[in-house]
Amino acid sequence: MSQPDIHYLTTPAAVQAAADAMRPAPRIAVDLEFDDMRHRYGRNLALIQIFDGPSVYLIDPLPLTNPAQDLEPIWELLRDPAIEKVFHSCKSDILLLDELYGVHVRHITDTSVQYTLLAEADNNISLGRLIQSELGLEVDKGEQKSNWLKRPLTDAQKVYAANDVIYLFELADRLTAKLEALGRAHWATEENAALETVRYTRDERPYLRIAGKYRILPDELPLFRDLYLLRDQVAKQLDRPPYMVFANDRLSELVRTTPRDLSDWKAARGLHPELKRAPYLDQLAALSADTFVPAPEPAATGEQRRFPFRRRLNGQKAAQADAREQLLLQLKAFITTDINGFVANLVLSNRLVADIVELGAGQVLRPWQQAILRETAERHSLDYGLIAEPF
């Protein structure tokens, strides 16, 4: 494959011209570089890479005065269902586009999804490894952890960014052929279509994820939450990632060994200097061990509790739920024997088993998964109807 031309675009006029050039293409390969709380606060789009066959367009949003508006010609391409968009592992990209710009990508082919459905190995292969395994090429991934918000971009970064899209057509075609040979092309069609419905939802209590990691006890959670939120407030003002205000390890230490008064806070190690100035120092003082008045954490909703459905059951209902689960595990074992364990896990992962027990296979699974489950049940004289409908 000959190397395509690489165009680096930094103006609205250049963006518009590139979009006009790409509009007749039946498909485009797409990737994003973005910073997620590594060098600045929040999630920040740093580069858009698009390949249409003849050319790679590296579209830089940072010099644009109004990126949301100036990139609208690109958003139109991404929304257009007539143009196939080929990604590798696109979920983070499409979530970012929805969160920052309200862009919903249509007609997606994800090479990571295709590879997963081959069920030859565990999920989540990197693009570099996929290029190596399918195309026999070594692609330099040395810029993977670059600061993509720093300007100017280096030549090495531009080559790296271009490599993320120029092989996607060939990969998608090879993987499609493999899936067709296995009779699984419709699996990929269903999974890729489902990606169009992925939407960003704001996590209203992000501190709970970290609290779980550090095994914060219920009576420690109010202080942990308030310190987390104060850190986030300072990070946003400074436009720095929260870890630059103070580290997660330090957050848990401050909860367990909390400064007792203002002088202790001033002497506390590992805190950004801004925290030791007004108005933040006063807020820290209010979190002191001697003065903190905890506001209780709101009760978790049913969706946030772990296994809320099974916990509500007892007696005969609990026994029926257990019977459904045992049938599903039996079917999973048969799929492992009949096809392989990778397919079995695609159809009946632990999470899917729990959801099917409550909601039924008809609501939880894609049609291709339901077909495998139904055929396996019939082959082994088991009653698919027992797990098809909601509990």
BELZIQUI-V738479 format. One record per run of one state. SS is the DSSP state (helix for helix, strand for strand, loop for the rest). FROM is the first residue (numbers start at 1). LEN is the number of residues. If there is no record, write none. Layout:
# BELZIQUI-V738479
ss = <SS SS>
from = <FROM FROM>
len = <LEN LEN>
This chain:
# BELZIQUI-V738479
ss = <loop strand loop helix loop strand loop strand loop strand loop helix loop helix loop strand loop helix loop strand helix loop helix loop helix loop helix loop helix loop helix loop helix loop helix loop helix loop helix loop helix loop helix loop helix loop helix loop helix loop helix loop helix loop helix loop helix loop>
from = <1 5 10 12 23 27 37 43 52 55 60 67 71 72 80 84 88 91 102 108 111 119 127 136 155 167 168 182 185 196 207 214 218 239 242 245 248 257 262 268 273 277 280 287 308 312 315 339 341 348 350 360 361 365 367 380 385 389>
len = <4 5 2 11 4 10 6 9 3 5 7 4 1 8 4 4 3 11 6 3 8 8 9 19 12 1 14 3 11 11 7 4 21 3 3 3 9 5 6 5 4 3 7 21 4 3 24 2 7 2 10 1 4 2 13 5 4 3>
